[in-house]
Amino acid sequence: MNWQTGKSLTLSLLLVVMGITAVFSYRTIAASPPQIDYIETLSTNLIVIHFDTAANKVYHLQRTLDLSGGMASASWVDIYEAPELPFANHYVVVDYRTNSQGFYRLKVTN
């Protein structure tokens, strides 16, 4: 093996090690708690809800109209279920606006 071939092989191995490290770091970052990123109005009767998901988790976007008894006693209704996928994703969900106030939460399960 000449010097050039050895240098190329070393560089290739270094890039493979760096790639594995990058994948590991991404999975660590993607495991953050569920969070609704943004809610915006689409029209007079529609809103749009944005959220990110981590790989291999199921996410439930839920809504309630009453929080007077607290979060635990509220009657939460699923308005969208993001399926378990082997990769992270970004979702944009459209929901109807009502004349009363509404509250949203994002629940994650395995």
C-alpha positions as CSV (number, residue, x, y, z in Angstrom):
1,M,0.0,0.0,0.0
2,N,1.4,3.4,-0.9
3,W,1.1,6.6,1.1
4,Q,-1.8,8.0,-0.9
5,T,-3.9,4.9,-0.5
6,G,-3.3,4.8,3.3
7,K,-4.2,8.5,3.6
8,S,-7.5,7.9,1.7
9,L,-8.4,4.9,3.8
10,T,-7.7,6.9,7.0
11,L,-9.9,9.8,5.8
12,S,-12.7,7.4,4.9
13,L,-12.6,5.7,8.3
14,L,-12.6,9.1,10.0
15,L,-15.7,10.2,8.0
16,V,-17.5,7.0,9.0
17,V,-16.7,7.6,12.7
18,M,-17.9,11.2,12.4
19,G,-21.1,10.0,10.7
20,I,-21.9,7.6,13.5
21,T,-21.3,10.3,16.1
22,A,-23.6,12.7,14.2
23,V,-26.4,10.1,14.1
24,F,-26.0,9.5,17.8
25,S,-26.0,13.2,18.6
26,Y,-29.2,13.7,16.5
27,R,-31.1,11.0,18.4
28,T,-30.1,12.5,21.7
29,I,-31.4,16.0,20.6
30,A,-34.6,14.6,19.1
31,A,-35.7,13.0,22.4
32,S,-36.8,16.4,23.8
33,P,-40.3,16.7,25.6
34,P,-43.3,17.1,23.3
35,Q,-44.0,20.7,22.4
36,I,-46.5,22.7,20.2
37,D,-44.2,25.0,18.3
38,Y,-46.7,27.5,16.8
39,I,-50.5,28.1,16.5
40,E,-51.7,30.5,13.8
41,T,-55.0,31.5,12.2
42,L,-55.7,30.2,8.7
43,S,-59.1,31.8,8.1
44,T,-62.0,33.0,10.2
45,N,-62.9,29.5,11.2
46,L,-59.6,27.5,11.0
47,I,-56.3,27.5,12.9
48,V,-53.1,25.7,12.1
49,I,-51.0,23.9,14.8
50,H,-47.3,23.1,14.2
51,F,-45.3,20.5,16.1
52,D,-42.2,18.3,15.7
53,T,-42.0,14.6,16.6
54,A,-39.1,12.3,17.5
55,A,-38.6,8.9,15.9
56,N,-40.4,5.8,17.3
57,K,-43.0,7.7,19.3
58,V,-46.8,8.2,18.9
59,Y,-48.0,11.7,19.4
60,H,-51.6,12.8,20.3
61,L,-52.6,16.4,19.6
62,Q,-55.5,17.0,22.0
63,R,-58.0,19.8,22.7
64,T,-60.3,20.8,25.6
65,L,-62.6,23.7,26.0
66,D,-62.6,23.8,29.8
67,L,-59.6,24.0,32.2
68,S,-61.5,25.3,35.2
69,G,-60.9,22.0,37.1
70,G,-57.2,21.9,36.1
71,M,-55.3,19.9,33.5
72,A,-55.8,16.5,35.1
73,S,-59.6,16.7,35.3
74,A,-60.1,18.3,31.9
75,S,-61.9,16.2,29.2
76,W,-59.2,16.0,26.5
77,V,-60.2,14.9,23.0
78,D,-57.7,13.6,20.4
79,I,-57.9,15.8,17.2
80,Y,-54.9,14.2,15.5
81,E,-52.6,11.2,16.1
82,A,-49.1,11.3,14.6
83,P,-48.1,7.6,14.0
84,E,-44.9,6.0,15.1
85,L,-42.3,6.4,12.4
86,P,-38.6,5.5,12.3
87,F,-37.6,9.1,11.8
88,A,-38.4,12.6,13.2
89,N,-41.0,14.6,11.4
90,H,-42.8,18.0,11.4
91,Y,-46.6,18.2,11.4
92,V,-49.0,20.9,10.5
93,V,-52.6,20.2,11.7
94,V,-55.6,22.2,10.8
95,D,-58.4,22.5,13.4
96,Y,-61.7,24.4,13.5
97,R,-62.0,27.6,15.5
98,T,-65.0,27.9,17.8
99,N,-66.6,30.9,19.4
100,S,-65.3,29.8,22.8
101,Q,-61.8,29.4,24.1
102,G,-59.8,26.2,23.5
103,F,-56.7,24.7,24.9
104,Y,-54.3,22.3,23.3
105,R,-51.7,19.8,24.5
106,L,-49.4,17.3,22.9
107,K,-49.1,13.9,24.5
108,V,-46.5,11.4,23.6
109,T,-46.6,7.6,24.0
110,N,-44.3,4.7,23.0
